[in-house]
Amino acid sequence: MDLWVLQKRPTGMVEPFELTRLREEARVLDIRFETVAPEEIDLIVSRGGRRSIRRCGSEVQLPDVLLPRTGSATDYFSLAILRQLEHLGVAVVNRSSAIEAVKDKLYAHQILAQSNLPIPRTMLVRFPVDPHLVAQQIGFPCVIKLLVGSYGDGVVLSRDPASFRDLMELVSGLDRSQSLILQQYIGTRPGKDLRVWVIGGQVIGAMLRSSTDGSFKANISRGGDGQAFPLNPELERLARDSAAALNLDIAGVDLLFDGDGYSICEVNSAPGFQGFETATGLNVARLVLEHCRSTVQLLPPVHGQGLALAPRHKPQGPELQALKAAT
């Protein structure tokens, strides 16, 4: 199997941990693995089928599967690449529509709420912001978030109306056109949350993340501590249902402790797993690649432009039941 990982070029000299691990496990699984940066790709919209993709200016053999690792940094051009490859019959895991939905934090919460899943009370605001309305609908403390972001960046806790007004004055002075998300602060276990990994509709494990600097944010990338956390039916159901609602094959679901249960903080389409592998001992990289391979095996032949088409195979009997069970 040929696999591309779509990943923006790293800003430093060191390859990201996740790419290194995926490369290692690809060798074990005999998967031909390549890292592709969006800026290497040119798209030609035509009837040329698979000839409509160029890499570094030349025609290239397309992969069987593409694994996007652009996450919240997915821009319009990256989405266009994913859509083009999907139309050409390449298995894209996760799909472009799911990545686009998750990138927009408000839209993702709208989908989760529509699916009757527990989320903090959430409000979209624009300037001028009415502090009295915020106090009535969200209350204080409240969490302020940018519409797009990851690794805890662009997330601030406002503890009272006075600090909220000061912060709004600062933000409006920098960019008055900016829209913000305000969320109810859930303080059952301050500075702690759960990261739950879902692959192919199955919860593979959970990690308790704890802040080590007194912050309310527990991200491992910000120096938080990670420990394996035992699965339970409610946790598994929420993680599975969150990934399913957002059509994600691979998801990192962040849960907040909320009273005796949980609320969904956010869902990630390209979660990091360095801390998760260390904390849980799970081989996340191998599980991701095995899921990619199984996705390719389940894909029907593609009927598209410029392709030699194989007759569509119609499964019967036991094969049909196996496919239903797999999906």
C-alpha positions in Angstrom: 0.0 0.0 0.0 1.2 3.5 -0.9 0.5 6.2 1.8 1.0 9.9 1.8 1.0 12.0 5.0 -0.1 15.6 4.2 1.9 17.7 6.7 3.1 21.3 6.5 6.9 21.6 6.5 8.2 21.7 10.1 9.5 25.1 11.2 12.5 23.6 12.9 15.2 21.0 11.9 13.6 18.2 13.9 10.9 16.0 12.4 7.7 16.0 14.5 7.4 12.9 16.8 4.2 11.7 15.1 5.8 11.6 11.6 8.8 9.7 12.9 6.6 7.1 14.6 4.4 6.7 11.6 7.4 6.2 9.4 8.8 3.6 11.8 5.6 1.6 11.9 5.1 1.9 8.1 8.3 0.0 7.6 7.1 -2.7 10.0 3.8 -3.0 8.1 5.5 -2.9 4.7 3.7 0.4 3.8 5.3 2.7 1.3 5.3 6.0 3.2 5.9 9.5 2.0 5.5 12.9 3.7 4.0 15.5 1.3 3.8 19.2 2.1 0.8 21.1 0.6 3.2 23.6 -1.1 4.6 20.7 -3.2 1.3 20.1 -4.8 -0.2 21.8 -7.9 -3.9 21.1 -8.9 -5.2 21.2 -12.4 -9.0 21.1 -12.6 -9.7 19.3 -15.9 -10.9 16.0 -17.3 -7.4 14.6 -16.9 -8.3 12.3 -14.0 -5.2 11.3 -12.0 -3.0 13.5 -14.3 -4.6 16.5 -12.6 -2.2 16.3 -9.7 1.4 17.5 -9.9 4.0 17.2 -7.2 7.0 19.5 -7.5 6.0 20.2 -11.0 5.8 16.6 -12.3 3.1 14.0 -12.8 3.2 11.5 -9.9 1.7 8.1 -9.0 -1.1 8.9 -6.6 -1.2 7.0 -3.2 -3.8 4.5 -2.2 -4.5 6.5 1.0 -3.8 10.0 2.2 -3.5 10.8 6.0 -3.9 14.5 6.6 -1.9 15.8 9.6 -2.6 19.5 9.1 -5.3 19.7 11.8 -6.4 23.3 12.7 -3.8 24.7 10.4 -5.6 23.3 7.4 -6.1 26.2 5.0 -8.1 26.5 1.8 -5.4 25.1 -0.4 -4.9 22.0 1.8 -8.7 21.4 1.7 -8.6 21.7 -2.1 -5.9 19.0 -2.3 -8.0 16.7 -0.1 -11.1 17.2 -2.1 -9.3 16.6 -5.4 -7.8 13.3 -4.2 -11.1 12.2 -2.8 -12.7 12.8 -6.3 -9.9 10.7 -7.8 -10.6 7.7 -5.6 -7.8 8.1 -3.0 -8.9 7.1 0.5 -8.6 10.2 2.6 -8.5 9.6 6.4 -10.0 11.9 7.7 -12.2 13.3 4.9 -12.0 17.0 3.9 -15.6 17.8 5.1 -14.9 16.4 8.6 -11.6 18.3 8.9 -13.2 21.6 7.7 -16.0 21.2 10.3 -13.7 20.4 13.2 -11.4 23.3 12.3 -14.3 25.7 13.1 -14.8 25.4 16.8 -18.2 27.0 16.9 -19.5 24.9 14.0 -18.2 21.7 15.6 -20.0 22.6 18.8 -23.2 23.3 16.8 -23.0 19.8 15.4 -22.3 18.2 18.8 -25.3 20.1 20.3 -27.5 19.1 17.5 -26.5 15.5 18.3 -27.7 16.0 21.9 -24.2 15.6 23.3 -23.1 17.5 26.4 -21.0 20.6 25.8 -20.4 23.7 27.9 -22.8 26.6 27.2 -21.3 28.4 24.2 -21.8 31.9 22.8 -20.4 33.6 19.7 -19.7 37.3 20.2 -18.5 40.2 18.1 -17.6 43.7 19.1 -19.0 45.6 20.9 -19.5 42.8 23.4 -22.2 43.3 26.0 -20.8 42.2 29.4 -24.3 42.0 31.0 -25.5 39.6 28.3 -22.4 37.5 28.8 -23.0 37.4 32.6 -26.6 36.3 32.1 -25.9 33.6 29.4 -22.5 32.3 30.3 -21.6 33.6 33.7 -18.1 34.1 35.3 -15.5 32.7 35.2 -15.8 32.2 31.4 -13.5 30.7 28.8 -12.6 32.9 25.8 -11.5 31.2 22.6 -10.5 32.1 19.1 -12.5 30.4 16.4 -9.5 28.5 15.2 -6.6 27.2 17.3 -4.8 24.2 18.8 -2.5 23.2 21.6 -4.3 25.5 24.0 -3.3 28.6 22.0 -5.8 31.4 21.8 -7.7 30.2 25.0 -8.0 32.5 28.0 -9.9 32.3 31.3 -11.6 35.5 32.4 -12.5 35.3 36.1 -14.8 38.3 36.6 -16.6 41.0 34.7 -13.8 43.6 35.4 -11.0 41.4 33.8 -13.4 40.5 31.0 -14.0 44.2 30.1 -10.2 44.9 30.2 -9.5 41.9 27.9 -12.3 42.9 25.4 -10.8 46.4 25.2 -7.4 45.0 24.4 -8.7 42.6 21.7 -10.9 45.2 20.1 -7.9 47.5 19.9 -5.9 44.8 18.0 -8.7 43.6 15.7 -12.2 44.8 16.1 -13.5 42.5 13.3 -12.5 39.5 15.4 -15.3 37.1 16.5 -14.8 35.2 19.7 -16.3 32.1 21.4 -17.3 32.4 25.0 -17.9 29.2 27.0 -19.1 28.3 30.4 -16.2 27.4 32.7 -16.5 23.9 34.2 -14.4 23.8 37.3 -15.2 20.3 38.7 -11.5 19.4 38.4 -9.5 22.5 37.5 -6.5 22.0 35.4 -7.4 18.4 34.5 -9.1 16.9 31.5 -9.2 13.7 29.4 -7.8 13.0 25.9 -9.6 10.0 24.4 -8.5 8.5 21.1 -11.0 7.0 18.7 -10.0 5.1 15.6 -12.5 3.6 13.2 -15.3 4.0 15.7 -13.5 2.2 18.5 -12.1 3.9 21.6 -8.5 2.7 22.0 -7.6 4.4 25.3 -7.8 7.5 27.4 -5.2 9.8 29.1 -5.7 12.0 32.1 -4.0 15.4 31.4 -3.0 17.6 34.4 -1.6 21.1 34.4 1.8 21.4 36.2 1.9 25.2 36.4 -1.4 26.1 37.9 -3.0 26.9 34.6 -6.6 25.8 33.8 -5.2 24.3 30.5 -3.8 20.8 30.7 -2.3 20.4 27.2 0.7 18.1 27.1 2.3 20.4 24.5 2.2 23.1 27.2 4.1 21.0 29.8 1.1 19.1 31.2 1.5 15.7 32.8 -0.2 12.6 31.2 -1.3 9.4 32.8 -3.3 6.4 31.6 -7.0 6.7 32.6 -9.3 3.7 32.9 -12.1 3.5 30.3 -15.8 3.4 31.4 -19.0 3.1 29.4 -20.0 6.8 29.6 -16.6 8.0 28.5 -16.4 5.5 25.6 -20.0 6.4 24.5 -19.3 10.2 24.5 -16.0 9.8 22.6 -17.5 7.4 20.0 -20.6 9.6 19.5 -18.5 12.8 19.2 -16.3 11.3 16.5 -19.3 9.9 14.7 -21.3 13.2 14.8 -18.3 14.9 13.2 -17.7 12.1 10.7 -14.1 11.5 11.9 -12.4 8.2 11.4 -9.5 9.3 13.6 -10.2 11.7 16.5 -8.8 13.0 19.7 -11.8 13.9 21.9 -11.1 16.2 24.9 -13.5 15.7 27.8 -13.9 17.9 30.9 -15.0 16.5 34.2 -18.5 17.8 34.8 -20.0 16.9 38.2 -20.4 13.1 38.1 -20.0 12.9 34.3 -18.3 14.7 31.4 -18.7 17.5 29.0 -17.0 17.7 25.5 -14.4 20.4 25.4 -13.4 19.9 21.8 -12.6 17.3 19.1 -9.3 17.2 17.1 -8.9 15.8 13.6 -5.1 15.3 13.8 -4.3 14.9 17.5 -0.7 14.6 18.6 0.1 11.3 20.3 3.6 11.6 21.8 2.3 12.0 25.3 -0.5 9.5 24.7 1.8 6.7 23.7 4.1 7.4 26.6 1.2 7.5 29.1 -0.8 4.5 27.9 1.9 2.3 26.2 -0.4 2.0 23.2 1.1 1.8 19.7 -1.0 4.6 18.3 1.0 5.0 15.1 0.5 1.3 14.1 -3.2 1.4 14.9 -3.6 4.5 12.7 -1.8 2.8 9.8 -3.7 -0.4 10.2 -7.0 1.5 10.0 -5.8 3.3 6.9 -5.0 -0.1 5.3 -8.4 -1.5 6.2 -10.1 1.6 4.8 -8.4 1.0 1.4 -9.5 -2.6 1.4 -13.1 -1.6 1.9 -13.2 1.0 -0.8 -15.2 0.1 -3.9 -13.6 0.6 -7.4 -13.7 4.3 -8.5 -15.7 5.4 -11.5 -14.1 8.7 -12.5 -12.6 10.7 -15.3 -9.6 9.3 -17.1 -9.4 6.1 -15.2 -9.5 2.5 -16.4 -12.6 1.2 -14.6 -13.0 -2.2 -13.1 -16.5 -3.7 -12.9 -18.1 -2.8 -9.6 -18.1 -5.8 -7.3 -21.3 -6.5 -5.5 -20.7 -8.4 -2.2 -23.0 -11.3 -1.5 -23.8 -13.5 1.5 -21.0 -13.8 4.2 -18.9 -11.1 2.5 -21.8 -8.6 2.6 -22.3 -9.4 6.3 -18.6 -8.8 7.0 -18.7 -5.5 5.3 -21.7 -4.4 7.3 -20.1 -5.4 10.5 -16.9 -3.5 9.6 -18.8 -0.3 9.0 
